[in-house]
Amino acid sequence: MNVKLKSLTMAATVAVAALSAAGVAHARDQIQVVGSSTVFPFSQTAAERFANETGSPAPVVESTGTGGGMKIFCGGVGTGFPDVTGASRPMKLSEYELCTKNGVTDITEAMIGYDGLSMAVSRNGKQLNLTKAQLFQALAAKVDVGGRIVDNPYKKWSDIDPTLPDIAISVMGPPPTSGTRDAWVELVMDEGCKAFPAFEVFDKDALKENCQRMRTDGPFIESGENDNLIVQRLVSDPNTYGIFGYSFLYENKDKLVPVKINGIEPNEDTIANGAYGISRPLFFYIKNAHRGVIPGLNEFVAEYVSDDALSPGGYLEEHGLIPLSPERRAMVQKAVNESVKMKAPTK
């Protein structure tokens, strides 16, 4: 046997032995799920249904944010690492490469449905009707004033437009590690920025830098990954607005009302038909090397993508998930149940 072949054989033997040892040792008997705070309630609901249906221990579901979840998920193979991560955006190429570097080379991607990014306020607050350009003016670090790009001077909503409330701009939103933040920047900040001619002079990279930076002088309040804390703040302070996934607005519609965007508020119909222009797909990712090692993992992910969960009228729609088309749902179910390996992202 030549040296190169011997080295490859030894490496494969070590990898198989390590995974087998993890399976024999059963370092844990509960499935571990991390990831997006937006996907968290859906994962939690699927976990409870799985436990009720099978009698197995309920999976442990943690809200770490999309970026944080990817980092933990891609840390390695074995019982010391999570089995599934939820994401409110697709996996990035850099995350896929991190997974590959750490031996996580067989992953299945499951798109579970759609979510609208929502901005909301307490039912005791003032409901707003804003454009994306106005949201950019309220939240960007740099804005166009009189054709010049300057530090954001707007302190009140009425500074942007005198027809808006004469109250201080106060908006709570997710941190940079959140997929919700990524989506908000792409779908609101980037698009709102395009309304201002002063930004047209930049090339693509400079435009991204100038349009995507959120202000840090007070009106935008960076919260953690727990969207429930934003809801609590909004209930206690009717002059503060919050940014989170539609599912949290849906779960708290007795306490909150949405901000309209271009006259349209988020709901199941406007998100599904595209009329509400701030929506995104939701995902979870499975570490296929853990199938057959972590007890119940196959059954849990099958439950997560079942018709009972994902179809119109399914139990995840009851929690605010906007369903996929029947054709797309069937494709996802096939990929998950047959452990189809995802391709590398393009960016």
N, C-alpha and C positions, 0 to 999 in steps of 0.2 A: 504494500500500500504506500503510495507516494505521500510526501509530507503534507501537501495541500489537502488531499482527500482525507488523510488521518485527522487533520485539524477540524475539518468540517464535520466529520463523524463524531468527534469528541464533543464539539459545541452542541450538536443536535441532541446527543445523549444527555448532556448536562441540562439542557432546556426541558427535555421530556421528564427527566428525573425530578427536577425542581417542581414542575407542575403536578406530577404524580404525587410527590410528597405532600404538596399543598392539599390535594384531594384526600389523601389518606388521613392527614392530620386533622382535617376539618377544623381549622383554626376559628371558623365561625360558621354558624348554621343559618345566618340571616343574610339575605341579599342586601347589598349596599348600593344606594342610588344617590348621586350628587347632582349639582348643576343649577340651572336657571331658576330664579325665584318665580318666574311666570309659569314655567312648566311644573313647578313644585306641587301645586294643588292637584294637577292631573295625575302625577306620579303617586301622590299620597292616596288619592281615591282608588287608583288601580291596585295599589298595594293592599289597601283595606279589603277590596273585593277579592283579591287573590287569597288573602288569609281566611276570609269567611268561606270561600268556596272549597278550599283545600285542607283547612285546618293546620296549615304550615305557619311558622312564625311570620309576621308581617315584615316585609322589607323595611330597612331603615332608610328613610328619605331625608336628605339634608339639602337646605337651600344655600348654595355656595356662590351663586352667580354663574353665568355661562362660562366666562373666561376662567374663573376659579375652578369650576367643575372639570373643564377640559384639562387643566394643568394636573389636577389630582388623578383623573381618569388615565391620562397618558403617562403617569409616573412609572408604570410597570405592570407585569403580569404576576398574579399570585393573590393569596387571600388578604394580603396587606393593602390591596388596592381595590377601588370600587368596581362594580360589575357593569353599571349603567350610568350614563350622564345625560341629563336633559339640557336642551339648548334652545334659546329663542332666536337663533340664527344658525346657518349651516356651519359646520366645522371649517376652520381656516386651514390653508395649506401649511402654515407655520405650526399649527397644532397637530396636524396629521404627521408632519415630519418629527415633531417631538415624540409622538406615540411610536413611530417607527424606530427612532433612536433608542427608545426604552423597551423595545421588544413587543410592543402592542401593534401587531402587524395584520390582525384579522378583526375587522370591525364591521358591524352592520349598521347602516343608517336607516332610521325610521322617521318619516315625516308623518306626524299624527293629525295635523289640522292647521287652522289659521287662528291668529289672534290679532286684534286691533290694538295699537298703542293708544292709550286714552289719557286725557288730562281731565282732572275732575276737581270738584270743590264740594265743601259741605252743603247740605240742603239749606243751611242758614246763610250761605255766602251768595255772591253775585255770579250768576251764570254768564259766561262769556261766549261770544261768537267771534272767532279770530281767523285770520288768514295765516298761512305758513310764513309769509313775509313779516307779519306782526309778531309771531312767535320768535322768529329769528331776531327781530329788533329787541325783544324783551330779554332774550337769553344768551345772545352771542357776546363774546369778549370784545369784538370789534364790529362796528356798524358804519354804514354810509350815512353821513350827515352833510347835506349840501354838496354832494359829489366828492367828499373827502372821507377817507377811512380813519376813524378815530376810536378811542376807548369808549365803550358804551356809556352814554350819559343818561340814559333813561332810568328814572327812579320809580315813576308811577305809570300805571297803564295809560292814564290820560296824557302823559308826555308823548306817547306814541300816536295816539288818536284821541282828540278831545271828547269823542263820543263814548270812549271806554271809561270804566269807573275811576274815580279820583282816589285811588288807593295804591299803596306801595306794591310794586311787583315782588311777589314772594312765591317761588315755585320750588317744590322739593322734587328731586329726581335721582335716578340711579347713578352709581359710580362708574368709572371707565371700564371696570371688569365685567360689567353687566351687558348681556346681549340686548336688553331693552335700551340701554344707552347707545349702543352701536346702531340699532335700528332707528332710534329717534334722530341721531345725527344724520344718518343717510336719508331718511324719509321726510324730515322736517327742516333741519338746519341747512343741509345742502340745497334743498329745493327752495327754501325761503330766501337764501342768499342770492339766488339767480334773479331775483326781482330788482336788484340794485346794481346800476351800471358801473359804479366805482370798482366792483370786484371783477369786472370783465377783463381788466388789464392783466390779470395773473395767468400764468400757465397752470396746467392741471394740478401739479404738486403744490404750488403756492396757493391756488384756489382752495384746495383741500385744507391746508393749514389755516387759512384765514376764515373759512366758513364754518369749520367744525369745532373751533375752540369755544367752550362754554365759559361764561363770565365767572369770575371768582371774587367779585367785590360785594357779594351779599345777596342780591335778589335771587340768584340760583343757589339752592341749598342742596349740597350733595349728601344723599342719605346712604345708608348701607344697603345690603342685599335683601333685607326683610321688608317687603312692601306693606305688610300689616302695620309697621310702625308709621309709614306715611299716612295710611288711613287714619290711624289714631290721632296724628297731628292735625289732619284736616278737620276731623270732627271737633277738636278742641279749639281750632283757630279758623274761623270762617273766611278770613282774608288770605289764607294760604292755599295754593293749588298744588296738585300732585301729579306726577307722571308715572304710569305703570301700565301693565298689560290689562286688556279689557276684562279678563277673567276676574281681576280684583275689583273692578268697578261693578261687574255683574254680581259678585258675591256680596257687595256692600251697597246695592242700589237703594236700600232703605235709608242710608245715611248720606250718600253722595249723589251729585248730578254731574253729567259730563259737560266739558267745554265743547261747543260745536266748532268744527273746522269747515270754513266756507259754507256755513249754514247747515251742515250735516252732522248729526251726532252718531257715535258708534253704537251699533246693535248688530244682532245676528245677520239681518238682511243687508244692511249697508256695508258690512265687512265682507260678506260672502260675494256680493255682486260688484264690489270695487268702488261703489259710490263714495264710501268713506276712505279717503286716500292715505291712511296711515295704517297699513296692515302688513303682517309678515307671517311666514310659515313657522311652525314649531316642530322640534325634533327630539328624539332621544337616540343614543348610540349604545350599542351592546358590544362588550368585549367577548368575542366568541371563544377565546381560549378558556373562559370561565364556565362555559356550558358543559354540563356533566361533571363539573368539579364543585361548584356552589349549588347546594341542594335547592331545587325548585326554580332555578333561573329560567330554564326553557318554558316552564309553565307560566311564570310571571309575565315574561315578555309576550307570550301568546295571548294572555288575558288582556294585556295593555292594548294590543292591536285587534282585539276581537270585535265582531259586529256589535256586541252588547256595549262596548266602550266607545267605538268610533263612529258608528252609523248615526244618521239623523234620528234624534230621539234617544240616543244612547246616553249612558250615565255621565260621560265626560261633557257632552253638550249641555247637560243640566248644570254643569259648573262653568259654562262660558266658552267651551271650545267650539270653534266653527268647523263643521265637518268637511272632510274631503269628498270629492266626487266618488261614486261607487267604483269607477275604474281605477282611480288612484289608490283608493283604500285597498282594493284587491292586490295591487302591485306591492304595497307596503306589507300586507299580510304574508305574501309569498316570500318577500325578501327576509322578513323576520323569522318565519317558521322554517325556512330552508337555509338560514345562516349565510345569506348572500353577502359576500365581501364587497365593501364599498370601494369605489375608485378614488384615487387621490384628487382632492379639490384642485381647481385651476387657479385659485388665488387665496 
